[in-house]
Amino acid sequence: MRTTSDSGFAAVSAACSLLSSLTVPYWIIGGWAIDLAVGRVTRDHADVDVMLLERDKHALWSDLTGVDVEPAGTLGPGRLVLHSDRLPLPTDVFLSRATGTSLVYRRGAHSVTRALAGITRYRDSIPYLAPEVVLLFKARSKAAKDQHDVETALPLLDAGQRAWLHDALKLQPHGKPAAVPNG
């Protein structure tokens, strides 16, 4: 498996270069978003994950050239895979719901919303998802890489970000929220 432990953010930069012609917003998500928030690569990565709003997915076909966009097979209807010889790592696109100007994260019967204007962070012009929103997706996972990302990102969160994450996790099914200090 190809990883990026000694190539810095080259794989993310390559994905962003490929996506630069999009006329809609996109975000680097997952472990790479945590690493961008920290400002350094903290673990190996096997792929690059990108989030695009479901309502904007048409742009993948209309705006990008030299890229094959395919469904991610058995990984679910909300995932696509980008193929290009310009990508050093596999690149997955996760399609997220939005209503008006809010991102909507739904798990079971419960949903959490967050203003789209407040979810974007940048490092060296690379757009990435705010760490507290990334942790909403990762906090309940038992996977070692996700737990690493939670432990890496929690110290970065200010009191407001921690409070939002704590409240968002309380709304999610599957038991009590993950331990997120509230202050």
C-alpha positions in Angstrom: 0.0 0.0 0.0 1.4 3.4 -1.0 1.5 5.9 1.8 2.7 9.4 2.2 4.6 9.5 5.4 7.6 11.1 3.9 6.1 13.2 1.1 4.3 15.8 3.2 1.1 17.1 1.6 2.0 16.2 -2.0 -1.0 13.8 -2.4 -3.4 16.4 -1.1 -1.8 19.1 -3.3 -2.2 16.8 -6.3 -5.9 16.2 -5.6 -6.5 19.9 -5.1 -4.7 20.7 -8.4 -6.9 18.2 -10.1 -10.0 19.7 -8.5 -9.0 23.4 -9.0 -11.3 23.8 -12.1 -14.4 22.9 -10.0 -16.9 25.8 -10.0 -18.4 24.5 -6.7 -16.8 24.2 -3.2 -15.0 21.1 -2.0 -13.2 20.2 1.2 -10.4 17.8 2.1 -11.8 15.6 4.9 -10.8 12.7 7.1 -7.3 12.3 8.4 -5.8 14.7 5.9 -8.0 17.5 7.3 -6.7 16.8 10.8 -3.1 16.9 9.5 -3.8 20.1 7.7 -5.2 21.6 10.9 -2.1 20.5 12.8 0.2 21.7 10.0 2.1 18.4 9.6 1.5 14.8 8.6 0.8 12.8 11.7 0.2 9.4 10.2 0.3 7.4 7.0 -2.6 7.8 4.6 -3.7 5.3 2.0 -5.9 7.7 0.1 -7.3 11.3 0.0 -10.9 11.9 1.0 -12.8 14.8 -0.5 -16.2 16.1 0.4 -18.5 17.7 -2.1 -22.1 18.7 -1.6 -24.5 16.1 -3.2 -26.3 18.9 -5.0 -23.0 19.9 -6.7 -21.9 16.5 -7.9 -22.7 17.4 -11.5 -19.6 19.6 -11.5 -17.3 16.5 -11.3 -18.4 15.6 -14.8 -18.9 19.1 -16.2 -15.9 20.9 -14.8 -13.1 18.3 -14.6 -11.1 17.1 -17.6 -8.8 14.1 -17.7 -10.5 12.5 -14.7 -12.7 9.4 -14.6 -15.4 9.6 -12.0 -17.0 6.3 -11.0 -19.3 5.0 -8.3 -17.4 3.5 -5.4 -19.0 0.1 -5.9 -20.0 -1.5 -2.7 -18.9 1.4 -0.5 -22.3 3.1 -0.8 -24.3 5.4 -3.0 -22.8 8.6 -1.5 -19.2 7.8 -2.6 -17.4 8.3 -5.9 -13.8 7.5 -6.9 -11.6 9.7 -9.0 -9.1 8.1 -11.3 -6.3 10.0 -12.9 -2.6 9.4 -13.5 -2.1 12.8 -11.8 -3.2 11.4 -8.5 -0.5 9.7 -6.4 -3.0 8.1 -4.0 -6.6 6.9 -4.6 -9.1 9.8 -4.2 -12.6 9.2 -2.8 -15.4 11.8 -3.0 -18.0 11.7 -0.3 -21.3 13.4 -1.2 -22.8 15.3 1.7 -26.3 16.7 2.1 -27.0 20.4 2.5 -30.1 22.3 2.9 -29.9 25.9 1.9 -26.7 27.2 3.5 -26.3 24.4 6.0 -24.4 21.1 5.9 -26.7 18.3 7.1 -25.1 15.2 8.8 -27.7 12.5 9.3 -27.3 9.3 11.2 -30.4 7.3 11.7 -33.4 9.5 12.6 -31.2 12.3 14.0 -29.4 15.0 12.1 -26.9 17.7 12.9 -26.6 20.9 10.9 -23.8 23.4 10.6 -23.6 26.6 8.5 -21.6 26.0 5.4 -19.9 29.4 6.0 -18.4 28.0 9.2 -17.0 24.7 8.1 -14.1 25.7 5.8 -10.5 26.1 7.0 -7.5 26.7 4.8 -3.8 25.8 4.9 -1.7 27.0 2.0 -4.9 27.6 0.0 -6.1 24.0 0.5 -9.7 24.0 1.7 -10.3 21.5 4.5 -13.2 20.6 6.8 -13.1 22.2 10.2 -11.6 19.7 12.7 -14.7 19.6 15.0 -16.8 18.5 12.0 -14.3 15.9 11.0 -14.4 14.6 14.5 -18.2 14.2 14.4 -17.6 11.5 11.7 -14.6 9.9 13.6 -15.4 10.1 17.3 -17.3 6.9 17.6 -15.0 4.8 15.4 -12.9 2.2 17.0 -10.4 2.1 14.1 -6.8 3.0 15.3 -6.4 5.7 12.6 -9.6 7.4 13.6 -8.7 7.3 17.3 -5.3 8.7 16.4 -7.1 11.6 14.6 -9.4 12.3 17.5 -6.4 12.4 19.9 -4.5 14.6 17.6 -7.3 17.1 16.9 -8.9 17.5 20.3 -6.2 19.7 21.7 -6.7 22.0 18.7 -10.3 22.7 19.5 -11.3 25.9 21.4 -14.2 25.9 23.9 -16.8 26.7 21.3 -15.7 23.9 18.9 -15.6 21.4 21.8 -19.1 22.5 22.9 -20.5 22.1 19.3 -18.9 18.7 19.0 -20.2 17.6 22.4 -23.7 18.7 21.6 -23.6 17.2 18.1 -22.5 13.8 19.5 -25.2 13.8 22.1 -27.8 13.8 19.2 -26.3 10.8 17.5 -27.6 7.2 18.1 -25.5 4.3 19.4 -25.0 5.1 23.1 -23.5 7.9 24.9 -21.3 10.5 23.3 -17.5 10.0 23.0 -15.6 11.7 25.7 -15.2 15.3 24.4 -14.3 17.7 27.2 -16.7 20.6 27.1 -14.4 23.4 28.1 
